[in-house]
Every structure is written in C-alpha cells, then in structure tokens.
Amino acid sequence: MRRVHPEFAFQARELAEQIEGILGDPPDRKNYKAMTQALVTEYANGGGIEDLNMMAFALVDVIDIAEPKTLLADAEDFEFGDPARVFAAVSCPEGEPARMLAAIEENHLELGRQAIVTAFLHKHPRMWDDDDTSLDQLAEGDEGDDDEEEGGASEEFTQMFDQEGER
C-alpha cells in the first residue's frame, strides 16, 4: 500500500459518492451513460466545467492506465506533480475519448493531472491508503486530559470571581 496525499484521497472518495449518486438506487445505467457521454463530448470539444471531480467523472470509464506506478508516485503531492508524466502514463480509446484527453491536456493541464490521478485512485482503491483523520481514529488511545483535576473548578479560579474577597 502506498500513501497518497490527503486531498487526492478526499477527491477519490468524492468521485465514488458522485458516481453512486448519479447511478441512483436502483442503478440507472442509462442515465449514468448519458451523463458521462455528455461530459466526454463537452471536454472533447474544448469546453467543460473546470472541476476536478467532473473531469475525473468524464475520464473514469474511458481511461486506460499504462503506468500505474507513475500515477501512484504522482498521487503523493496534490499541487506539484508532473503533468507530462501523468498524461504519458494514460490513454483513451480512439474517437471522442482520445480527443477529450488531448483537449484536457491542452486546456487544463494541471487540473487534468489531478483528475487523471483521482480517476486512477477511484479505479484502484486497493493500491493506495490514506491517513485516517476521522475523530474516532484521532481519539483512539486518548484517555482524556490527565492534567485536569476531578471535581470542578480550582480555588484560584473561583476567587477570580469572588466579589466579597475583594473588599
């Protein structure tokens, strides 16, 4: 398991929730396919929303990963990666998906790098791990403050508000 940047881990989880939300319950594959096709077309035409998860959503089903180790290495740093290496590590099938990937590389280089890594992490969750920063995990092993006295406020604290003691 390789650790990834917390923001990439967050984005991969967000992408999973977005996909689940679009699919719905029960899953509506026709709606899902229409949504992804609309995004692919929009990005292939040079447009599209400048949003990491929307871009990753457009890429996730059509992207082919040739070099997963390159993408894992890039996932360690969210802001400062190597877009050229990331784009060289992936491809898309001929036609509109390939045009989409080329347009993203041309128009949204850094955001595209992040979207590719996010899509990769979503597709391969067993290849990476992130730090669990949930409150339950942070509190594990913590037995509370040992410095506080049991039984209420100290005498020094109560004297600060004692009106009669000042006279």
N, C-alpha and C positions, 0 to 999 in steps of 0.2 A: 504494500500500500504506500502510496506517495501522498504527502500532504500538499494541499493546494491552498491558494490564497483564500481567505475567508469570503471575500466578495465574489469570487468565482463559485465557491460552494453555495453561497446565497443565491446567485443567479441561476445555477443549475436546479436548485430546489424550486425557485420561482417558475422556471420553464416547465418543470414537471407539473406544477399546480395549474399553469396556464393551459397546458395540453389537456389535463384532466378536466378542466373547466369547459374547454371547447368541445371535447368529446361528449361530456354530459353523462347522465345516468338515467336510462341505459345509454351506452355509447352510440352516438350518431356519426358513423364513419363518413357518410355523405356530406354532412355539414363540415366535419373536420377537413376532408379533402378539398372542399370548396374554399375554405378559409386559407389553407396552405397554398393552394393554387393561385389564389388572388394575391397573396404576398409574394410568391415567386415571380409572378408576372410583373408586379409593381417594382420589385427590386431589379428584375432583368431589364426593365425599361429605363433604369437610371434613377428612378424615384424611390418611393418607400419612406416609411417612418424611420427617423433616426432614433431608434430604440433598440437597445441590446437584446431584449427578450423577443421582440417581434422579428428581428433579424435572425436570431437563433432558431426561432419557431419556423421561419421560412427555410432554413438550412437543414434542420434536424433529420428530416426524412429523405433528403436527396444527397447529402454529403457522404463522400467516400473517404475514409481515413487511411492514408497510405503509411503514415509515420506516427503512430500513437505516442511513442516516447518523446518526440518533438513537442507534441501538444501538452503532454504531462509536464515537461520541463517548463514550458511557457506558462502553465497554469500556476506556477509558484509566485508570479508577480502580475498583479492585475493591471497596473498602469504602465509599466515599462517592459514590454515584451518585444519580440522581433516579428513584425507583421510579415516580412518577406519569407521567413522560415515557416511560419504558420500557414500562409497561403500555399507554399510549396508542398506542404505535408498533406494537402487535401485536394480533392477534385469532385466534380459533379458530372452526372451523365450529360451527354451531348444534348443540344437544344436549349430550351429555356433555362433549365437549372445551371448549365455551364455559363450561359450569358449572365445569369444572376450573380454567380460567383465572381465573374470578371468585373461586372458593374460595381459590386460591393468593394472589390479590391481597388477599383479606380476612384470611387466616390466616397467611401467610408473606410479607409484603410485601418485605422486603429480600432474603431468600433467593430469593424468586420473581424479583426483578430480576436477581439473579446467574444464576439458572437460565435465564431468557429470553436473556440475553446469551450465555451458554455455548452454548445450543442454536443461536442465530444464528451464532456463530463456527464451530460444527461444520458447519452447513449451507453456509456461505460461506467456505471456507478461503482463497480467492484474494483476498479483500477486506482481509486483515489480515496482519500479520507480527509476530513477537515476537523478542526478543533471543535469540540462540543462546548459551546459557551452558554448553554442553557442555564437558567438559575439553579435547577436541580443538580446539574453537573458541578457548577461552581460551589454549591453548598455542600457537596459530598465531602465528608471527613471534617467539616467545620462543626465544632461543638459549641459555637457561640463565643462571645467575648468573655474571657476568663478574668478580665480586669475589673469588670463591674461588680459592685457589692450586691449581695442579695438583700432585699428588704426595703428598698425605697431610696429616697434622697439622703445625701450625706448631711451632716450638721452644718458644714461650711456652706452648702448650697441653700439650706433653709434660712440661715442667718442673713443671707443677702437680701431676703425679702421680709425680714422681721422688722416691723415698724417700731415696736417698743424697745428693741435693743439699741436703737439709735439715740434715744432720749437720754 
